[in-house]
Amino acid sequence: MFTGLVESFGTLSARVQRGGLLQLTITTPHYATKLHNGDSIAVNGVCLTALMAEEDDTPHFSADLAAETVERTTLARVPIGTRLNLELPTPAGTPLGGHVVQGHVDGVGTLVSLDPVSGETNSVPTDWRLVIRLPKALMRYVVEKGSISVDGISLTVAGVQEDCITIAILPHTYWVTNLHTLAVGSEVNIEVDALARYAEQLRSSDAKEQLTLAEFIARGF
């Protein structure tokens, strides 16, 4: 389990086909010294298994992508040299600073805009407004003030419009993650709040009672 608080970054340095798997090599001076074969790590929000971590002149690790990961995420398409958000699993007992992120990407969104909000401190924007277009199938899991993971970053939804969501981005998040490297049209990995999926499943099991969502919530979910 992860929390969506990006701790470091890596750079995609290679992507090769090995048999039936696509293998990535990610350069990261911070994590290569901490990873062992078989360790889990979130890469742009995708839970992967680290392989062949090495501390040479260019500290790096590799990870294989299964067919499901290739189809559902951006990792098979991002260009070599792309900056990637990295996060290690959250140890048991650690305070959850973000929200529960499983590393199981639900789909790919598209960056519509990322604009500074008027108002500056020392000529630096105080925050940014991020707009992302989501697959329509995911919109039912998104609510205003709810949590969502974008490329592994735990964020809070500020607004919902048809097939787009708006998110306020603080300077710290903008600069320590890959957000400041993205351009309009960039694809991003989306993981909706797991609680929303469980709520839908539980509500479906009570469908015979014809509960409205408000009634379902009122019952104490």
C-alpha positions in Angstrom: 0.0 0.0 0.0 1.1 3.6 -0.8 -0.1 7.0 0.3 0.5 9.1 -2.8 3.1 11.2 -1.1 5.9 11.2 -3.8 9.2 10.8 -2.0 11.7 10.9 -4.9 11.9 10.6 -8.7 13.6 8.6 -11.3 14.3 8.9 -15.0 13.2 6.3 -17.6 16.5 5.3 -19.2 15.6 2.2 -21.2 12.6 0.1 -22.3 13.2 -3.3 -24.0 11.1 -6.3 -24.9 12.3 -9.4 -23.1 10.3 -12.4 -24.2 6.6 -11.7 -23.4 7.4 -8.9 -21.0 8.3 -5.3 -21.5 11.2 -4.3 -19.1 11.9 -0.8 -17.9 15.1 0.5 -16.5 14.8 3.5 -14.2 17.8 5.6 -13.0 17.4 6.9 -9.5 20.2 7.9 -7.2 18.0 7.9 -4.1 16.3 4.5 -4.3 18.8 2.2 -6.0 20.6 1.9 -2.7 17.4 1.0 -0.8 15.9 -1.6 -3.2 16.3 -5.3 -3.2 15.1 -7.8 -5.8 11.4 -8.4 -5.3 10.7 -5.1 -3.5 7.6 -3.2 -4.4 7.8 0.4 -5.7 5.2 2.7 -7.2 6.3 4.2 -10.5 4.0 7.0 -11.6 1.4 5.4 -9.5 1.9 1.9 -10.8 2.9 -0.8 -8.3 5.9 -2.6 -9.8 8.4 -5.2 -8.6 12.0 -4.0 -8.5 14.6 -6.2 -10.3 18.4 -5.9 -10.6 18.9 -2.8 -8.5 22.5 -1.7 -8.9 24.6 1.1 -7.3 27.0 1.7 -10.1 27.9 5.0 -11.8 24.3 5.4 -12.7 22.2 3.8 -9.8 19.2 2.1 -11.3 16.6 -0.7 -11.0 14.5 -2.5 -13.6 10.9 -3.7 -13.6 8.8 -5.9 -15.8 5.5 -4.8 -17.2 2.8 -7.5 -17.6 0.3 -7.2 -20.5 -2.3 -5.7 -18.2 0.1 -3.0 -17.1 1.0 -2.2 -20.7 -2.6 -1.9 -21.7 -3.9 0.0 -18.7 -1.1 2.5 -17.9 1.2 5.0 -19.6 4.4 3.2 -18.8 4.8 1.5 -22.2 4.4 4.9 -24.0 6.2 7.6 -22.1 9.4 8.7 -23.8 12.9 7.7 -22.7 14.2 10.5 -20.4 10.8 11.0 -18.8 10.8 12.0 -15.1 8.9 9.4 -13.0 7.3 9.8 -9.6 8.6 7.1 -7.1 7.2 6.0 -3.8 8.1 3.0 -1.6 5.3 1.1 0.3 4.1 2.6 3.5 5.4 0.7 6.6 2.7 -0.6 9.0 2.0 2.0 11.7 3.1 4.9 9.6 0.7 7.9 9.7 -1.2 8.2 6.4 -0.4 11.7 5.1 -2.2 11.2 1.8 -4.8 8.6 1.1 -4.8 4.8 0.5 -3.2 4.3 -2.9 -3.0 0.7 -4.1 -0.8 1.2 -7.2 -3.6 -0.4 -9.3 -4.2 2.1 -12.0 -7.8 2.3 -13.2 -7.2 4.1 -16.5 -5.4 7.0 -18.3 -6.4 10.6 -18.1 -5.3 13.5 -20.3 -3.9 16.8 -19.1 -6.2 19.6 -20.4 -4.5 22.5 -18.7 -2.1 23.4 -15.9 -2.2 27.1 -15.3 -0.8 29.3 -12.5 -3.5 31.0 -10.4 -3.3 34.8 -10.1 -1.5 36.0 -7.1 2.3 35.6 -6.6 4.8 35.5 -3.8 8.2 36.7 -4.8 7.2 36.4 -8.5 6.3 32.7 -7.9 2.7 31.6 -8.4 1.0 30.7 -5.1 -0.7 27.6 -6.7 -1.7 26.1 -10.0 -5.1 24.9 -11.4 -4.9 21.4 -13.0 -7.6 20.2 -15.3 -7.6 16.5 -16.3 -10.0 14.7 -18.7 -11.0 11.3 -17.4 -12.5 8.2 -19.1 -16.2 8.5 -18.6 -16.3 5.1 -16.9 -14.2 6.6 -14.0 -16.2 9.7 -13.5 -18.8 8.0 -11.3 -16.1 7.3 -8.7 -15.0 11.0 -8.5 -16.6 13.5 -6.1 -15.8 17.1 -5.2 -13.4 17.1 -2.2 -12.7 13.4 -2.7 -9.2 11.9 -3.2 -7.7 10.8 -6.5 -4.2 9.6 -7.5 -2.6 11.2 -10.6 0.7 9.6 -11.7 0.9 8.4 -8.1 0.3 11.8 -6.5 -2.4 12.0 -3.8 -4.6 14.9 -4.8 -7.9 16.4 -3.7 -10.6 17.0 -6.3 -11.7 20.7 -6.3 -14.4 20.5 -9.0 -16.1 18.0 -11.3 -17.5 18.9 -14.8 -18.9 16.3 -17.2 -15.7 14.4 -18.1 -13.1 16.6 -16.5 -11.9 17.3 -12.9 -10.1 20.3 -11.5 -7.4 20.1 -8.9 -5.6 22.8 -7.0 -1.8 22.2 -7.0 0.4 23.8 -4.3 4.0 24.9 -5.1 5.6 22.0 -3.2 3.6 19.4 -5.1 4.2 21.2 -8.4 8.0 21.2 -8.0 8.8 17.9 -6.2 6.7 15.8 -8.6 6.6 15.4 -12.4 3.8 17.9 -12.7 6.0 20.7 -13.7 7.4 18.6 -16.6 4.0 17.8 -18.2 2.6 19.5 -21.2 -1.0 19.9 -22.4 -2.1 16.6 -23.9 0.2 14.5 -21.6 -1.3 11.2 -20.4 -1.4 10.5 -16.7 -2.2 7.4 -14.7 -5.4 7.6 -12.7 -6.4 5.6 -9.7 -9.7 6.5 -8.1 -10.3 6.3 -4.4 -10.6 2.6 -3.5 -13.4 3.4 -1.0 -15.5 4.6 -4.0 -15.1 1.3 -5.7 -16.0 -0.7 -2.5 -19.0 1.6 -1.9 -20.3 0.9 -5.4 -19.9 -2.9 -4.9 -21.7 -2.8 -1.6 -24.5 -0.7 -3.0 -24.9 -3.1 -5.9 -25.3 -5.9 -3.5 -28.2 -4.0 -2.0 -29.7 -3.1 -5.3 -32.8 -5.3 -4.6 -33.7 -2.8 -2.0 -33.6 0.0 -4.6 -31.5 2.3 -2.3 -30.6 5.7 -3.5 -26.9 6.7 -2.9 -28.0 9.1 -0.2 -30.0 6.4 1.6 -27.1 4.0 1.3 -24.7 6.5 2.9 -27.3 7.3 5.6 -27.3 3.6 6.6 -23.8 4.1 7.9 -21.4 3.1 5.1 
